[in-house]
Structures are given as structure tokens and as C-alpha cells.
Amino acid sequence: MTDPLTAARAEALFSSDLVTGSEPTHAEIATAIRRAILLNGGSLGCAGTLALAYGERPETAVPRMRWALRQVRAAYPRTLPQPLQRGRMAR
């Protein structure tokens, strides 16, 4: 399952001007996400762009979203708390 922050970042990257299939750097991804959020009026605007693309061009939207998710997950890996002794979690 994709957490909400990863999903929002991927939606923004989806709506950015980066080319599907490219391998952008972390800095390029971060810049593209910020720019897309600004140009689309926030994360809801990015989600709207995504929805519109799925309605108009699902054959290209699906691979682009897969690409966006891969890029976001690589740039922003999730880290889970490491358990301490006896099953306690680090704070």
C-alpha cells in the first residue's frame, strides 16, 4: 500500500514536465514536484491532472504513474523504526 505522502509526491511528479522513463536525480525530482504543486495550485490540482489523464489517455497514464511511483520511492525511501531489545520500538 502506498502511503499518502508518497502518493501525493507521485501525483505531483506525474503532472510535472519530466519525461516518462527518464532517470532524474533526487534534486530534479524534488524541483519537479515543487514546481508541479505550484503550477497546479496544490496537491489537489496535481490529483486532478492525474484523473484527467487517466480519463483521456489511460494507455499512457498507467505507465507514467508507475514511473512516477518508482522515482518517488527511490528518491524518498521509507524508513521504519528499528526495534530495540525485547520488541520495544525506538523513539
Stockholm file with secondary structure:
# STOCKHOLM 1.0

chainA/1-91         MTDPLTAARAEALFSSDLVTGSEPTHAEIATAIRRAILLNGGSLGCAGTLALAYGERPETAVPRMRWALRQVRAAYPRTLPQPLQRGRMAR
#=GR chainA/1-91 SS CCCHHHHHHHHHHHTSSSCTTCCCCHHHHHHHHHHHHHHTTSHHHHHHHHHHHHHHCHHHHHHHHHHHHHHHHHHSCCCCCCBCGGGCBCC
#=GC SS_cons        CCCHHHHHHHHHHHTSSSCTTCCCCHHHHHHHHHHHHHHTTSHHHHHHHHHHHHHHCHHHHHHHHHHHHHHHHHHSCCCCCCBCGGGCBCC
//
